[in-house]
Amino acid sequence: MKKARLTAAITSVVALTVSACGGTSQSGQDRTANQKLTEGKTFTMAIGTDPGALDPAMTVLSVALDIGRYLYDSLINLDEAGKPIAGLAEKWDATTTTASFTLRNGITCDDGTPLTASDVAANVNFVGDPANKSPMSGLTVAPGTKATADDSARKITLTSGAPDAFLLRNVGGLPIVCGKGVTDRQALAKGKYGTGMFTMTEIVPNDHYTLTRRKDYAWGPGDWQREQPGLPEKVTFRVIQNMTTAANLLLSGELNGARITGQDQQRLRAQKLFHGEQVVPMGEMFFNQAPGRAGGDLAVRRGLVQALDLAQIGKVLTSGSGAPSQGMVTTEPRACAGDAVAGKLPAFDVAAAKSALDAAGWKPGADGVRVKDGKRLALTAIYGTQLGPTMAPAAELMQQSWKAVGADVTLKGLDSPGTSQVLFNTGEWDISLAPVTLLLPSQVGPFVSGPKPPAGTNFAHIENEKYTSQAAQAAQMSGESGCATWLAAEQALIERLDVVPYVNSVIPTFGSNARFKVIFGSVEPSSIRMYS
């Protein structure tokens, strides 16, 4: 049974992945067709960057949340049609403002203690309390949300701090930690106090993370059964930044799983390696609109976008296999269909780009770099190194295009923790090429409105009243009934170039001597099967 965890993320740093149902796409016959299931094996997976702290309530890094899927379960999962199925909870009910969950009987923590309804309520209340500054606040749990527990009935009841059109999926997808973990955040940073299928047994930062399967784990998604052949005994995540190296290790059998971008995909497909696929945003830009930053001026944003041949950059970024973005939410099946991007982005026009920058007061200097009030148009653009080998050349093409219109752009490649540090702490950036992976329209909000870092996750300091108004209306409409309003809200962001999504890509996760299901770009732990 497929499991979908409800969360979101910045793929270059974050990967907010909150839920919905993604799918594994595999065509033709792969190597495992002639292999037998085997026991006692270690599933070794490549990750492109160190995840940093693993506390599931204090990170939006995709790599950290991916590992967290092995350690922490959620109250509900979703089946292949996107319908809720059992997770930690066996029963649930929700409106846009209230929800209740009844826990399955017999769930234990990784230390053997029972999971209680009070534990779950404490998780919700921690994220819902703005004082704790959880980046999941507003993303999965609205600020001000209050939960209570009846331990004897194993029941959690909550009232949302604000209307949430997808309350069941958002709160239901919150990773749940056990008992003392709610107050022991240092232990959570190391992956302790888990409710999931595996426990963390070894951490060597920037090298590997090893997890061991819990023999008592019996509450997998839906009707999942623990007595199944081929389950891995352990899982090891190896930090491997180079895609070609990861591809070579897949072919040699030293790796059992790796997400591969770039040209290395072709030779792995040719060798008939199993793979699951997922649509992800690859090309997406944000401009820092904080006081004193050039990106706060719409004319500057327009000029910088008009300077770019986004279609050509998209081809470089996706090795020619991408498709134009339709919006910020890419995971399938999308909760709301529609195209928020078509006709909203300015066309590639160098002359118009120069005129826009002229009108904004940025005049060409003696060295060709534009100047305003004695300040050069010198900008810093960041991109995620873990997104694969195409990111750097795509960024360099953008740099050349901006130079042609008089912007001096310095490129800075960062790993996931580094990107998170810059976006959510130092603020020392002007253009971010780090895409945000979102599963529900409601998850857009915390990244484009509301509190700025360090109090919130509105890292680009966006203030778009039209978006805020439309999103507030949509939040009060349950599920699909608000889709037209969500679409209008997102269009308001794109029209003002607060966000510039321009290309998506289908990224395969390859398996060697293993099969699994890929949900929102990450491997579903309970689906892994090892082959000889």
TAMOWO-V249700 format. One record per residue. N is the residue number from 1. RES is the residue in one letter. PSI is psi as a letter, one per 30 degrees, with the letter a starting at -180 (NA if undefined). NEAR is the number of other C-alpha atoms within 12 Angstrom. Layout:
n:N res:RES psi:PSI near:NEAR
n:N res:RES psi:PSI near:NEAR
//
This chain:
n:1 res:M psi:k near:31
n:2 res:K psi:k near:38
n:3 res:K psi:k near:48
n:4 res:A psi:k near:55
n:5 res:R psi:k near:55
n:6 res:L psi:j near:50
n:7 res:T psi:l near:56
n:8 res:A psi:a near:55
n:9 res:A psi:l near:47
n:10 res:I psi:j near:52
n:11 res:T psi:e near:44
n:12 res:S psi:f near:44
n:13 res:V psi:e near:45
n:14 res:V psi:l near:44
n:15 res:A psi:i near:45
n:16 res:L psi:j near:53
n:17 res:T psi:j near:51
n:18 res:V psi:f near:54
n:19 res:S psi:l near:58
n:20 res:A psi:a near:44
n:21 res:C psi:k near:42
n:22 res:G psi:l near:40
n:23 res:G psi:l near:38
n:24 res:T psi:k near:33
n:25 res:S psi:j near:25
n:26 res:Q psi:k near:23
n:27 res:S psi:k near:14
n:28 res:G psi:a near:15
n:29 res:Q psi:k near:16
n:30 res:D psi:l near:24
n:31 res:R psi:e near:26
n:32 res:T psi:f near:26
n:33 res:A psi:f near:18
n:34 res:N psi:g near:13
n:35 res:Q psi:l near:18
n:36 res:K psi:k near:17
n:37 res:L psi:k near:22
n:38 res:T psi:l near:23
n:39 res:E psi:l near:21
n:40 res:G psi:g near:19
n:41 res:K psi:l near:25
n:42 res:T psi:k near:31
n:43 res:F psi:j near:43
n:44 res:T psi:k near:37
n:45 res:M psi:k near:44
n:46 res:A psi:k near:46
n:47 res:I psi:k near:42
n:48 res:G psi:f near:40
n:49 res:T psi:l near:39
n:50 res:D psi:k near:36
n:51 res:P psi:f near:44
n:52 res:G psi:b near:38
n:53 res:A psi:k near:31
n:54 res:L psi:g near:39
n:55 res:D psi:j near:40
n:56 res:P psi:f near:56
n:57 res:A psi:f near:45
n:58 res:M psi:g near:35
n:59 res:T psi:l near:43
n:60 res:V psi:g near:51
n:61 res:L psi:k near:47
n:62 res:S psi:e near:48
n:63 res:V psi:e near:47
n:64 res:A psi:e near:47
n:65 res:L psi:e near:51
n:66 res:D psi:e near:47
n:67 res:I psi:e near:49
n:68 res:G psi:f near:52
n:69 res:R psi:f near:47
n:70 res:Y psi:f near:47
n:71 res:L psi:e near:44
n:72 res:Y psi:k near:46
n:73 res:D psi:l near:50
n:74 res:S psi:l near:50
n:75 res:L psi:e near:52
n:76 res:I psi:l near:45
n:77 res:N psi:l near:49
n:78 res:L psi:k near:37
n:79 res:D psi:a near:27
n:80 res:E psi:f near:25
n:81 res:A psi:g near:20
n:82 res:G psi:g near:29
n:83 res:K psi:k near:23
n:84 res:P psi:k near:37
n:85 res:I psi:l near:35
n:86 res:A psi:k near:34
n:87 res:G psi:c near:46
n:88 res:L psi:f near:50
n:89 res:A psi:k near:38
n:90 res:E psi:f near:30
n:91 res:K psi:l near:28
n:92 res:W psi:l near:31
n:93 res:D psi:k near:25
n:94 res:A psi:k near:28
n:95 res:T psi:a near:27
n:96 res:T psi:f near:33
n:97 res:T psi:f near:31
n:98 res:T psi:l near:30
n:99 res:A psi:l near:36
n:100 res:S psi:k near:37
n:101 res:F psi:k near:39
n:102 res:T psi:k near:34
n:103 res:L psi:k near:38
n:104 res:R psi:l near:31
n:105 res:N psi:k near:22
n:106 res:G psi:g near:20
n:107 res:I psi:k near:35
n:108 res:T psi:l near:33
n:109 res:C psi:l near:35
n:110 res:D psi:f near:35
n:111 res:D psi:g near:23
n:112 res:G psi:f near:19
n:113 res:T psi:l near:18
n:114 res:P psi:k near:27
n:115 res:L psi:k near:41
n:116 res:T psi:l near:36
n:117 res:A psi:e near:37
n:118 res:S psi:e near:32
n:119 res:D psi:e near:38
n:120 res:V psi:e near:48
n:121 res:A psi:e near:41
n:122 res:A psi:e near:32
n:123 res:N psi:e near:48
n:124 res:V psi:e near:49
n:125 res:N psi:e near:40
n:126 res:F psi:e near:37
n:127 res:V psi:e near:40
n:128 res:G psi:f near:34
n:129 res:D psi:j near:27
n:130 res:P psi:f near:25
n:131 res:A psi:f near:16
n:132 res:N psi:f near:24
n:133 res:K psi:h near:25
n:134 res:S psi:k near:35
n:135 res:P psi:f near:45
n:136 res:M psi:f near:49
n:137 res:S psi:k near:45
n:138 res:G psi:f near:45
n:139 res:L psi:e near:48
n:140 res:T psi:f near:53
n:141 res:V psi:k near:51
n:142 res:A psi:k near:42
n:143 res:P psi:k near:35
n:144 res:G psi:f near:24
n:145 res:T psi:k near:33
n:146 res:K psi:k near:31
n:147 res:A psi:k near:35
n:148 res:T psi:l near:27
n:149 res:A psi:k near:26
n:150 res:D psi:j near:21
n:151 res:D psi:e near:22
n:152 res:S psi:e near:14
n:153 res:A psi:f near:18
n:154 res:R psi:h near:30
n:155 res:K psi:k near:32
n:156 res:I psi:k near:40
n:157 res:T psi:k near:36
n:158 res:L psi:l near:40
n:159 res:T psi:k near:30
n:160 res:S psi:k near:38
n:161 res:G psi:f near:29
n:162 res:A psi:l near:31
n:163 res:P psi:k near:32
n:164 res:D psi:j near:40
n:165 res:A psi:f near:40
n:166 res:F psi:h near:47
n:167 res:L psi:e near:44
n:168 res:L psi:e near:45
n:169 res:R psi:e near:49
n:170 res:N psi:e near:49
n:171 res:V psi:e near:57
n:172 res:G psi:f near:48
n:173 res:G psi:g near:47
n:174 res:L psi:k near:50
n:175 res:P psi:k near:55
n:176 res:I psi:k near:52
n:177 res:V psi:l near:49
n:178 res:C psi:l near:41
n:179 res:G psi:c near:31
n:180 res:K psi:f near:27
n:181 res:G psi:f near:32
n:182 res:V psi:e near:32
n:183 res:T psi:f near:21
n:184 res:D psi:i near:18
n:185 res:R psi:f near:27
n:186 res:Q psi:e near:19
n:187 res:A psi:e near:22
n:188 res:L psi:e near:34
n:189 res:A psi:f near:30
n:190 res:K psi:g near:31
n:191 res:G psi:g near:42
n:192 res:K psi:l near:37
n:193 res:Y psi:h near:41
n:194 res:G psi:l near:48
n:195 res:T psi:g near:48
n:196 res:G psi:a near:45
n:197 res:M psi:f near:45
n:198 res:F psi:l near:39
n:199 res:T psi:k near:38
n:200 res:M psi:k near:37
n:201 res:T psi:f near:23
n:202 res:E psi:k near:20
n:203 res:I psi:k near:25
n:204 res:V psi:j near:18
n:205 res:P psi:k near:19
n:206 res:N psi:g near:22
n:207 res:D psi:d near:22
n:208 res:H psi:l near:27
n:209 res:Y psi:k near:38
n:210 res:T psi:k near:31
n:211 res:L psi:k near:36
n:212 res:T psi:k near:32
n:213 res:R psi:k near:33
n:214 res:R psi:k near:31
n:215 res:K psi:f near:22
n:216 res:D psi:f near:25
n:217 res:Y psi:j near:32
n:218 res:A psi:g near:30
n:219 res:W psi:h near:38
n:220 res:G psi:a near:42
n:221 res:P psi:k near:36
n:222 res:G psi:b near:29
n:223 res:D psi:g near:20
n:224 res:W psi:k near:23
n:225 res:Q psi:k near:19
n:226 res:R psi:f near:22
n:227 res:E psi:i near:17
n:228 res:Q psi:k near:18
n:229 res:P psi:k near:20
n:230 res:G psi:g near:28
n:231 res:L psi:k near:33
n:232 res:P psi:k near:39
n:233 res:E psi:e near:28
n:234 res:K psi:l near:32
n:235 res:V psi:k near:39
n:236 res:T psi:k near:35
n:237 res:F psi:j near:41
n:238 res:R psi:k near:36
n:239 res:V psi:j near:32
n:240 res:I psi:j near:33
n:241 res:Q psi:f near:29
n:242 res:N psi:k near:27
n:243 res:M psi:e near:32
n:244 res:T psi:e near:26
n:245 res:T psi:e near:25
n:246 res:A psi:e near:37
n:247 res:A psi:e near:38
n:248 res:N psi:e near:26
n:249 res:L psi:e near:28
n:250 res:L psi:e near:38
n:251 res:L psi:e near:29
n:252 res:S psi:f near:18
n:253 res:G psi:g near:26
n:254 res:E psi:f near:25
n:255 res:L psi:k near:34
n:256 res:N psi:f near:43
n:257 res:G psi:k near:48
n:258 res:A psi:k near:52
n:259 res:R psi:k near:44
n:260 res:I psi:k near:45
n:261 res:T psi:l near:41
n:262 res:G psi:a near:34
n:263 res:Q psi:f near:24
n:264 res:D psi:f near:31
n:265 res:Q psi:e near:35
n:266 res:Q psi:e near:21
n:267 res:R psi:f near:19
n:268 res:L psi:e near:34
n:269 res:R psi:e near:28
n:270 res:A psi:f near:18
n:271 res:Q psi:g near:24
n:272 res:K psi:h near:25
n:273 res:L psi:k near:36
n:274 res:F psi:k near:39
n:275 res:H psi:k near:44
n:276 res:G psi:k near:38
n:277 res:E psi:l near:34
n:278 res:Q psi:k near:35
n:279 res:V psi:k near:40
n:280 res:V psi:l near:49
n:281 res:P psi:k near:44
n:282 res:M psi:e near:50
n:283 res:G psi:j near:47
n:284 res:E psi:k near:46
n:285 res:M psi:k near:39
n:286 res:F psi:k near:42
n:287 res:F psi:k near:42
n:288 res:N psi:j near:40
n:289 res:Q psi:g near:34
n:290 res:A psi:l near:26
n:291 res:P psi:k near:16
n:292 res:G psi:f near:16
n:293 res:R psi:k near:26
n:294 res:A psi:e near:35
n:295 res:G psi:f near:38
n:296 res:G psi:f near:27
n:297 res:D psi:k near:29
n:298 res:L psi:e near:29
n:299 res:A psi:e near:27
n:300 res:V psi:e near:42
n:301 res:R psi:e near:38
n:302 res:R psi:e near:39
n:303 res:G psi:e near:38
n:304 res:L psi:e near:52
n:305 res:V psi:e near:47
n:306 res:Q psi:f near:32
n:307 res:A psi:f near:35
n:308 res:L psi:k near:38
n:309 res:D psi:i near:28
n:310 res:L psi:e near:37
n:311 res:A psi:e near:30
n:312 res:Q psi:e near:26
n:313 res:I psi:e near:38
n:314 res:G psi:e near:33
n:315 res:K psi:e near:27
n:316 res:V psi:e near:31
n:317 res:L psi:e near:40
n:318 res:T psi:g near:38
n:319 res:S psi:h near:30
n:320 res:G psi:g near:22
n:321 res:S psi:g near:26
n:322 res:G psi:l near:28
n:323 res:A psi:k near:28
n:324 res:P psi:k near:35
n:325 res:S psi:k near:36
n:326 res:Q psi:f near:34
n:327 res:G psi:a near:46
n:328 res:M psi:f near:53
n:329 res:V psi:j near:45
n:330 res:T psi:f near:48
n:331 res:T psi:k near:47
n:332 res:E psi:k near:32
n:333 res:P psi:k near:26
n:334 res:R psi:k near:29
n:335 res:A psi:e near:34
n:336 res:C psi:k near:34
n:337 res:A psi:l near:24
n:338 res:G psi:l near:24
n:339 res:D psi:j near:27
n:340 res:A psi:f near:34
n:341 res:V psi:e near:31
n:342 res:A psi:k near:22
n:343 res:G psi:g near:15
n:344 res:K psi:f near:27
n:345 res:L psi:k near:37
n:346 res:P psi:k near:29
n:347 res:A psi:l near:22
n:348 res:F psi:j near:23
n:349 res:D psi:j near:24
n:350 res:V psi:e near:25
n:351 res:A psi:e near:19
n:352 res:A psi:e near:23
n:353 res:A psi:e near:33
n:354 res:K psi:e near:36
n:355 res:S psi:e near:24
n:356 res:A psi:e near:28
n:357 res:L psi:e near:36
n:358 res:D psi:e near:26
n:359 res:A psi:f near:19
n:360 res:A psi:f near:27
n:361 res:G psi:g near:24
n:362 res:W psi:j near:31
n:363 res:K psi:k near:27
n:364 res:P psi:k near:27
n:365 res:G psi:l near:22
n:366 res:A psi:e near:10
n:367 res:D psi:g near:15
n:368 res:G psi:f near:20
n:369 res:V psi:k near:26
n:370 res:R psi:l near:32
n:371 res:V psi:k near:24
n:372 res:K psi:k near:22
n:373 res:D psi:h near:12
n:374 res:G psi:g near:14
n:375 res:K psi:k near:20
n:376 res:R psi:l near:24
n:377 res:L psi:i near:36
n:378 res:A psi:j near:29
n:379 res:L psi:l near:31
n:380 res:T psi:k near:29
n:381 res:A psi:k near:38
n:382 res:I psi:k near:43
n:383 res:Y psi:l near:47
n:384 res:G psi:j near:44
n:385 res:T psi:f near:36
n:386 res:Q psi:f near:41
n:387 res:L psi:f near:45
n:388 res:G psi:l near:40
n:389 res:P psi:f near:29
n:390 res:T psi:f near:32
n:391 res:M psi:e near:36
n:392 res:A psi:e near:28
n:393 res:P psi:e near:25
n:394 res:A psi:e near:38
n:395 res:A psi:e near:39
n:396 res:E psi:e near:26
n:397 res:L psi:e near:27
n:398 res:M psi:e near:40
n:399 res:Q psi:e near:34
n:400 res:Q psi:e near:23
n:401 res:S psi:e near:30
n:402 res:W psi:e near:41
n:403 res:K psi:e near:28
n:404 res:A psi:f near:27
n:405 res:V psi:g near:36
n:406 res:G psi:g near:37
n:407 res:A psi:k near:42
n:408 res:D psi:j near:29
n:409 res:V psi:k near:31
n:410 res:T psi:k near:25
n:411 res:L psi:k near:30
n:412 res:K psi:j near:28
n:413 res:G psi:k near:32
n:414 res:L psi:k near:32
n:415 res:D psi:a near:36
n:416 res:S psi:e near:43
n:417 res:P psi:e near:36
n:418 res:G psi:e near:31
n:419 res:T psi:e near:44
n:420 res:S psi:e near:43
n:421 res:Q psi:e near:26
n:422 res:V psi:e near:32
n:423 res:L psi:e near:44
n:424 res:F psi:f near:36
n:425 res:N psi:d near:21
n:426 res:T psi:e near:17
n:427 res:G psi:g near:32
n:428 res:E psi:i near:28
n:429 res:W psi:l near:40
n:430 res:D psi:e near:41
n:431 res:I psi:k near:46
n:432 res:S psi:k near:45
n:433 res:L psi:g near:47
n:434 res:A psi:j near:47
n:435 res:P psi:l near:46
n:436 res:V psi:k near:51
n:437 res:T psi:k near:48
n:438 res:L psi:k near:43
n:439 res:L psi:f near:46
n:440 res:L psi:k near:52
n:441 res:P psi:e near:53
n:442 res:S psi:f near:54
n:443 res:Q psi:f near:48
n:444 res:V psi:e near:43
n:445 res:G psi:e near:45
n:446 res:P psi:f near:41
n:447 res:F psi:f near:45
n:448 res:V psi:g near:43
n:449 res:S psi:l near:36
n:450 res:G psi:a near:30
n:451 res:P psi:k near:26
n:452 res:K psi:l near:29
n:453 res:P psi:k near:28
n:454 res:P psi:f near:25
n:455 res:A psi:f near:24
n:456 res:G psi:a near:33
n:457 res:T psi:g near:40
n:458 res:N psi:i near:37
n:459 res:F psi:f near:43
n:460 res:A psi:g near:43
n:461 res:H psi:h near:35
n:462 res:I psi:k near:39
n:463 res:E psi:j near:32
n:464 res:N psi:j near:31
n:465 res:E psi:e near:20
n:466 res:K psi:e near:25
n:467 res:Y psi:e near:36
n:468 res:T psi:e near:29
n:469 res:S psi:e near:22
n:470 res:Q psi:e near:29
n:471 res:A psi:e near:38
n:472 res:A psi:e near:26
n:473 res:Q psi:e near:27
n:474 res:A psi:e near:33
n:475 res:A psi:f near:39
n:476 res:Q psi:f near:27
n:477 res:M psi:k near:25
n:478 res:S psi:k near:27
n:479 res:G psi:b near:29
n:480 res:E psi:f near:23
n:481 res:S psi:f near:20
n:482 res:G psi:g near:29
n:483 res:C psi:e near:31
n:484 res:A psi:e near:25
n:485 res:T psi:e near:33
n:486 res:W psi:e near:44
n:487 res:L psi:e near:35
n:488 res:A psi:e near:30
n:489 res:A psi:e near:38
n:490 res:E psi:e near:46
n:491 res:Q psi:e near:35
n:492 res:A psi:e near:31
n:493 res:L psi:e near:40
n:494 res:I psi:e near:39
n:495 res:E psi:e near:27
n:496 res:R psi:g near:34
n:497 res:L psi:h near:39
n:498 res:D psi:e near:46
n:499 res:V psi:k near:49
n:500 res:V psi:i near:44
n:501 res:P psi:k near:44
n:502 res:Y psi:f near:45
n:503 res:V psi:k near:38
n:504 res:N psi:l near:36
n:505 res:S psi:k near:38
n:506 res:V psi:j near:36
n:507 res:I psi:k near:39
n:508 res:P psi:k near:40
n:509 res:T psi:j near:46
n:510 res:F psi:k near:52
n:511 res:G psi:k near:47
n:512 res:S psi:j near:43
n:513 res:N psi:g near:40
n:514 res:A psi:l near:44
n:515 res:R psi:l near:41
n:516 res:F psi:l near:41
n:517 res:K psi:k near:36
n:518 res:V psi:k near:42
n:519 res:I psi:j near:46
n:520 res:F psi:h near:52
n:521 res:G psi:f near:50
n:522 res:S psi:l near:52
n:523 res:V psi:k near:48
n:524 res:E psi:j near:40
n:525 res:P psi:e near:43
n:526 res:S psi:f near:45
n:527 res:S psi:f near:34
n:528 res:I psi:k near:41
n:529 res:R psi:k near:37
n:530 res:M psi:k near:36
n:531 res:Y psi:l near:30
n:532 res:S psi:NA near:24
//
